Every structure is written in C-alpha cells, then in structure tokens.
Amino acid sequence: MSDLTHHPVQHDLAPGEEEIHSVGERIVGYVVGLGLALLLTATSFFIAGTNLVWQPSIPIAIIVLAIAQMGVHLVFFLHITTGPDNTNNVLALAFGLLIVFLVVGGSVWIMSHLNENMPAMDQIMRMQ
C-alpha cells in the first residue's frame, strides 16, 4: 500500500463558473457580512454622536469606516474577490466607478466655473 492519502481532485473553474457551496456555508457568509456591516454602521453613529473621539478626526474616521463598509459589501454580498473568475466583475466595477467619478467630477468642475464666471446677484440688480 502507498502512504498517499486520497484527496478529492481540485479542478480549475472556467470564467463565470461558481464553486458549489452548501446552503449553510452561504448563510454563514451572509450572516458574517451582515454582522460586520451592522458593527461598522453602529460604530459610525457612535463616533458621530460622542465626545470620546477627538472632534477634528471624526470626518476622517467616518470616511475610513465607510470605505471598510464598502469592502464588506463587495466581498460578502457582491462576492467580488481576487480570483481569476472575477475579472469581468472587477472590470465592470472599475468602469462604473470611472463613470461615476467623471459625472460627479465634471459636474463639480462645471459648477465651480459657473460660480466664478457668473456675476453676483447684487451686480445683476444694479444693472437693471
């Protein structure tokens, strides 16, 4: 007899295929994600409403907690991972973020230029 143990053969997955997980594993993943999301939300509300944190650091702490919560949602609920089968999902997410930043950044840019180039309301009233 050989001393090799019998392990199930691990096979590669094609892009778009998902590994088969039991219902229990999926529920545990969702419950862990929900717990982390609730913990991060409660921490954000606690930081915003308490005097225990240095006041100028509150916006930075809330931004950090918001980014952490986005990460929790991406991993636990949207199942975005670094695996080779998620390349299309990551590219679609990156493209969506690019479009959002272009629209928001372009709107802010246009509004700031309009603010600089438009006369103030009191000047308009004096011209009439």
HELIX and SHEET records of a PDB file:
HELIX    1   1 VAL A   23  GLY A   49  1                                  27    
HELIX    2   2 GLN A   55  SER A   57  5                                   3    
HELIX    3   3 ILE A   58  VAL A   72  1                                  15    
HELIX    4   4 HIS A   73  PHE A   77  3                                   5    
HELIX    5   5 PRO A   84  ASN A   86  5                                   3    
HELIX    6   6 THR A   87  ASN A  117  1                                  31    
HELIX    7   7 MET A  121  MET A  127  1                                   7    
END                                                                             
